[in-house]
Amino acid sequence: MPEPTPSTVPAVPDPHAFWAEAEVVLAPEQPRRGAWVGGPSAVLADGTWWLAYRLRRPVGEGRGFANVVARSADGVRFTPVLRRTREEFGAESLERPALVRTPEGRWRLYVSCATPGTKHWRVDLVEAGTVEGLADAPAVTVLPGGARTAVKDPVIRHDGRQWHLWASVHPLDDPYATDRMTTEHATSPDGVEWTWQGTALAGTPGTWDRRGVRFAAVVLAGERSWALYDGRATAAENWEERTGVAVANGNGRYTAAPDGPLLQSPHRPGGLRYADVVPLPDGSARWFYEATRADGAHELRTVLLPA
């Protein structure tokens, strides 16, 4: 997608409105801790809203068992169009997908896949001429990770010239601390072959995000680019990250805003993560995000915020 013009660059969301004015898009299949629906990735194309998301059960009961793509006329009420399961990718679990429409009008779904019996993750790509065609498109691995690193949860943008990707990268050197993470930046001429450019953001020692950071949404606006990111202070906060703001400071690097986190659920332990944004021509923006409910499950929410 092209870089937003100044009039369509989304504002950093107001924390009160982000929660209080949001609507529930999807509820988890069960009202209990470990049952989640979320990890949204949204696209508005030719007047139709498309939303990819992850379905998850508790550890030991299936984990991330499917990625779904759904459509909507209003950005709130969605009808599923296709489902891709973990078995189709030979994965133990699936995480947040990234749904992308290319400048040529083709559709891509980037799928985060857990290697069975390990802490390793990779990212596979399926591509088709239509969204419906993604249902049976063959997968190719585009971010393999390695023996020392797990790669997952990509955020993907096109700036009108090339593709950018920000992925959550987890070191695997300590098997008891694989939840640690940084956000790494990569670029590509085609969105398939990627070249790593370095660390976009790492946790800040002594703060709420010191254990790890993961980009959730990136707003490309030249020198005004910024991102929302998920952060955690301890391993115990894994799966219950809260959301902060980071601002581009040149050369692909970002600086975390002080006094975070900006966004969190009012329900303990406060998880609010995987936000995505679609800028609209009038300067408003529709946000999607995953958040903790009072019963400990996670639901998928949306909110339309003005310019």
C-alpha positions in Angstrom: 0.0 0.0 0.0 1.3 3.5 -0.6 2.7 5.7 2.1 -0.1 7.6 3.8 -0.4 11.3 3.0 -0.2 13.7 6.0 -4.1 14.0 6.1 -4.4 10.2 6.5 -1.7 9.4 9.0 -3.5 7.9 12.0 -3.0 9.6 15.3 -1.7 7.8 18.3 -4.9 6.4 19.8 -6.5 7.8 22.9 -6.4 5.1 25.6 -9.9 5.8 27.0 -11.6 5.7 23.6 -9.6 2.8 22.4 -11.3 0.6 25.0 -14.5 2.3 25.9 -15.7 2.9 22.3 -14.6 -0.5 20.9 -17.0 -3.2 19.8 -16.4 -7.0 20.1 -15.8 -8.5 16.7 -15.3 -12.1 17.8 -15.5 -13.9 21.1 -13.3 -17.0 22.0 -14.9 -20.4 21.6 -14.8 -20.9 25.4 -15.0 -18.5 28.3 -11.8 -19.5 30.1 -8.1 -18.6 30.4 -6.1 -19.8 27.4 -9.0 -19.6 25.0 -8.2 -16.8 22.5 -9.4 -15.3 19.3 -7.2 -12.4 18.0 -3.9 -11.6 16.4 -5.8 -9.5 13.8 -4.5 -8.3 10.4 -6.8 -6.1 8.4 -7.1 -4.8 4.8 -9.8 -2.6 3.2 -9.9 -3.3 -0.5 -12.5 -2.0 -3.0 -15.0 -1.2 -0.2 -14.7 -4.6 1.5 -13.1 -5.3 4.8 -10.9 -8.4 5.1 -9.7 -9.6 8.5 -7.2 -12.4 9.2 -6.9 -13.8 12.7 -5.8 -16.7 14.9 -7.8 -19.2 16.9 -6.2 -20.7 20.0 -7.0 -23.2 22.7 -5.0 -23.7 26.0 -1.6 -25.3 26.0 -2.1 -29.1 25.8 -5.4 -28.7 24.0 -4.4 -27.5 20.6 -2.7 -24.1 21.1 -3.0 -22.0 17.9 -5.0 -24.4 15.8 -6.1 -22.3 12.9 -5.8 -19.0 11.0 -9.1 -17.6 9.5 -9.8 -14.9 6.9 -13.2 -13.2 7.1 -15.0 -10.5 5.2 -17.2 -7.6 6.2 -19.1 -4.6 4.7 -18.8 -2.4 7.8 -15.6 -3.5 9.5 -17.4 -4.9 12.6 -19.5 -7.9 11.5 -17.4 -10.5 9.8 -18.2 -13.7 7.9 -15.5 -16.3 7.7 -14.3 -17.1 4.1 -11.5 -19.6 4.7 -9.6 -21.5 7.5 -6.1 -22.8 7.3 -5.2 -25.3 10.1 -1.9 -26.0 11.8 -1.9 -29.5 10.3 -1.8 -28.0 6.8 1.6 -26.4 7.7 3.0 -29.3 9.7 3.0 -26.9 12.7 2.5 -27.5 16.4 0.8 -24.1 16.6 0.0 -21.1 14.5 0.2 -17.5 15.6 -0.8 -14.1 14.2 -1.1 -14.1 10.4 -0.4 -11.1 8.2 -2.8 -10.5 5.4 -1.5 -8.4 2.5 -2.8 -7.2 -0.9 0.1 -6.5 -3.3 0.2 -3.4 -5.6 -0.7 -5.8 -8.4 -3.9 -6.9 -6.7 -2.8 -10.3 -5.6 -3.4 -11.6 -2.0 -0.9 -13.0 0.4 -1.2 -14.6 3.9 2.0 -14.9 5.9 1.6 -17.6 8.6 3.7 -18.0 11.7 4.3 -21.7 12.3 5.8 -23.5 15.4 8.1 -26.4 14.7 6.8 -29.5 16.5 8.6 -30.4 19.7 10.8 -27.3 19.7 10.7 -23.6 20.6 11.5 -22.7 16.9 9.2 -20.7 14.7 9.2 -19.9 11.0 7.0 -17.9 8.7 5.3 -19.4 5.6 3.6 -17.6 2.7 0.6 -18.6 0.7 -0.4 -16.5 -2.3 -3.4 -16.3 -4.7 -5.2 -14.1 -7.1 -8.2 -13.9 -4.8 -8.8 -14.1 -1.1 -10.8 -17.3 -1.6 -7.8 -18.8 -3.4 -5.7 -18.6 -0.3 -7.7 -21.6 1.0 -5.7 -24.2 -0.9 -2.7 -22.2 -2.1 0.6 -24.1 -1.5 2.9 -22.8 1.3 6.5 -21.7 0.9 8.8 -20.7 3.8 10.0 -17.1 3.5 11.5 -16.6 7.0 13.0 -19.9 8.1 14.6 -18.7 11.4 17.5 -20.8 12.5 19.0 -23.0 15.1 19.5 -20.0 17.4 16.5 -17.9 16.5 12.7 -18.2 16.2 10.9 -15.8 13.8 7.2 -15.0 14.0 4.4 -12.4 13.9 5.5 -10.3 10.9 4.0 -6.9 10.3 4.3 -6.1 6.6 4.0 -2.8 4.7 4.7 -1.6 1.2 6.0 2.0 0.9 5.4 2.5 -2.8 9.0 1.4 -3.6 9.8 -1.7 -1.6 8.4 -4.1 1.1 9.2 -3.7 4.8 8.8 -6.4 7.4 9.1 -6.2 11.2 9.2 -9.6 12.9 9.4 -10.8 16.5 12.7 -12.7 16.9 13.3 -14.9 19.9 16.8 -16.2 20.9 16.9 -19.9 21.5 20.2 -20.1 23.3 18.5 -20.6 26.7 15.7 -23.1 26.5 14.1 -21.6 29.7 14.1 -18.1 28.3 12.8 -18.3 24.8 10.1 -15.8 25.5 12.6 -13.0 25.2 12.2 -11.0 22.0 13.3 -8.1 19.9 11.7 -6.6 16.8 13.9 -7.0 13.7 13.5 -5.1 10.4 13.8 -6.6 6.9 13.3 -5.3 3.4 12.4 -6.9 0.1 11.8 -6.0 -3.6 9.1 -8.6 -3.9 7.9 -9.6 -0.4 9.3 -13.1 -0.8 13.1 -12.8 -0.5 14.0 -10.7 2.5 17.2 -9.0 3.7 17.6 -8.3 7.4 18.4 -4.7 8.2 19.0 -4.9 11.9 17.1 -4.3 15.2 14.2 -1.9 15.0 13.4 -2.0 18.7 14.6 -3.8 21.8 13.3 -3.7 25.4 14.4 -0.9 27.7 16.2 -2.1 30.8 14.4 -1.4 34.0 11.0 -0.7 32.4 7.7 -2.4 31.6 9.0 -3.8 28.3 12.5 -5.0 29.4 11.8 -8.7 28.7 10.8 -8.2 25.1 9.1 -6.1 22.4 7.1 -7.0 19.3 5.8 -4.6 16.7 2.0 -4.9 16.3 1.3 -2.1 13.8 3.5 0.3 11.8 2.3 3.6 10.3 4.6 4.5 7.5 4.7 8.3 7.1 8.3 9.2 6.3 10.0 11.1 9.1 6.7 10.9 11.0 6.5 7.0 11.0 5.6 5.4 14.3 4.5 2.0 15.6 2.5 0.3 18.3 4.3 -2.5 20.0 3.6 -5.3 22.5 5.9 -5.4 25.5 6.5 -7.5 28.6 8.6 -7.1 31.7 8.8 -10.7 32.8 8.4 -14.2 31.5 5.2 -14.4 33.6 3.7 -11.7 31.3 4.0 -13.9 28.2 0.7 -13.9 26.4 -0.5 -10.9 28.4 1.6 -8.2 26.8 0.5 -4.5 26.9 0.9 -1.9 24.2 3.3 1.0 23.9 4.4 3.5 21.2 7.7 3.8 19.4 8.7 6.5 17.0 11.1 6.2 14.0 14.4 7.9 14.5 16.1 7.2 11.2 18.0 4.2 9.7 15.2 1.8 10.4 15.4 2.2 14.2 12.6 3.2 16.6 12.6 4.8 20.0 10.1 3.8 22.7 8.0 6.6 24.1 8.5 7.1 27.8 5.8 6.4 30.5 4.4 3.3 28.8 2.4 1.3 28.4 -0.2 3.3 26.5 -2.9 0.7 26.1 -4.0 -2.2 28.3 -7.2 -4.1 29.2 -9.0 -3.0 32.4 -9.2 -6.8 33.2 -6.3 -8.4 35.0 -3.6 -9.1 34.0 -4.3 -6.3 31.5 -3.3 -7.9 28.2 -3.9 -5.8 25.1 -1.8 -6.8 22.1 -1.5 -7.4 18.3 -3.2 -4.1 17.4 -3.6 -3.3 13.6 -4.8 -0.2 11.9 -6.4 0.7 8.6 -6.1 4.5 7.8 -9.2 5.9 6.1 -9.3 8.8 3.6 -11.0 11.2 6.0 -8.1 10.9 8.5 -9.9 8.6 10.8 -8.6 5.0 11.4 -10.2 1.7 12.2 -8.2 -0.3 14.8 -8.4 -4.0 15.6 -6.8 -5.7 18.6 -6.8 -8.7 21.0 -7.6 -8.1 24.6 -8.1 -9.9 27.9 -11.6 -10.3 29.2 -12.8 -10.5 32.8 -12.8 -14.4 32.6 -9.2 -14.5 31.4 -10.0 -15.4 27.8 -9.0 -13.1 24.9 -11.5 -11.5 22.5 -11.0 -9.6 19.2 -12.2 -5.9 19.3 -12.4 -3.0 16.9 -12.7 0.8 17.3 -13.1 3.6 14.8 -11.2 6.7 16.0 -11.4 10.1 14.4 -8.5 12.1 13.0 
